[in-house]
Amino acid sequence: MASPRRSLSRVQERIGTSHSITDLSQKIDFYDQWASDYDQDVAILDYRAPRLAVDCLASAFPFSPQEALLLDVACGTGLVAVELQKRGFCHLHGVEGSKNMLELAKQRGLYQQLSLCVLGPEALPAPSDHYDAVMVVGALSDGQVPYSAVSELLRVTKSGGLVCLTTRSNPSNLPYKEALEAELARLEQAGRWKRVLVHTVDQWERATSEKEAAGSSGSSHGFISGIIYLYCKQETTPSKTMGV
Ligand SMILES: C[S@@+](CC[C@H](N)C(=O)[O-])C[C@H]1O[C@@H](n2cnc3c(N)ncnc32)[C@H](O)[C@@H]1O
């Protein structure tokens, strides 16, 4: 039987708790407990990241989506796959750190391959230069995918392939966002990838508190802002990869 629809304030409280967990194993435990209500709760929060990120990727995709192989990292219950499929991307692999979220993604039936993997402590279960595009949506923040793992996303992306990342711009996430942006710039300076676009979105999702809404740059009407980064992997030579 479907669980009763919760109020926005209960959802805000729950997601505020999630944002405050900065330890990775505690965060994964939290997602294990949250999994069965996740889709319903993020719909109440007006969580738009999957659609917005897929729109960005699709707008810059250089060839037919039907032929592309994509990896959805921290895929959760598969909301990104739903959006990808609407735009014709049908060869999808996913990795996810929470067993219960992964189980729900399996039940959606949109991924040809799904693996349990906690990125950061673990490498991605994929060969190098394998995917036409790699996405991380809603999982780049403290206690989730560490910014230091971005080079692992690049490893599994083909030369000329795209990497699409999102993060939040609310006050509590700003230190992480700054560190992430420094890592993105470092990899660009090292010639590993080139920026295709950066897209700031004012109404990313509803804020979990008035304080978060008020302190989120560019946000409006109780929402926090967020950001989408799209990069294209450059041809690598042994000298370019040394020390990066
Ligand atoms: C906010 S949800 C986003 C899920 C999905 N991408 C979406 O947009 O609906 C974050 C997901 O990232 C997963 N996650 C967090 N850190 C992770 C890590 N280091 N490795 C793998 N999965 C992780 C969580 O278990 C959770 O399912």
The ligand as an ORCA input file, in Angstrom:
! r2SCAN-3c Opt
* xyz 0 1
  C      20.097     12.971     -3.626
  S      20.293     11.310     -4.144
  C      20.366     11.540     -5.911
  C      19.952     10.289     -6.638
  C      19.728     10.512     -8.128
  N      20.960     10.837     -8.803
  C      18.689     11.596     -8.314
  O      19.045     12.686     -8.797
  O      17.530     11.353     -7.940
  C      22.005     10.956     -3.784
  C      22.353      9.501     -4.034
  O      23.755      9.371     -4.032
  C      24.109      8.173     -3.376
  N      25.485      8.348     -2.930
  C      25.943      9.291     -2.062
  N      27.275      9.202     -1.961
  C      27.665      8.190     -2.764
  C      28.927      7.637     -3.085
  N      30.070      8.118     -2.553
  N      28.976      6.600     -3.961
  C      27.824      6.109     -4.507
  N      26.595      6.605     -4.233
  C      26.519      7.640     -3.379
  C      23.087      8.050     -2.257
  O      22.988      6.747     -1.760
  C      21.829      8.540     -2.976
  O      21.147      7.482     -3.601
*
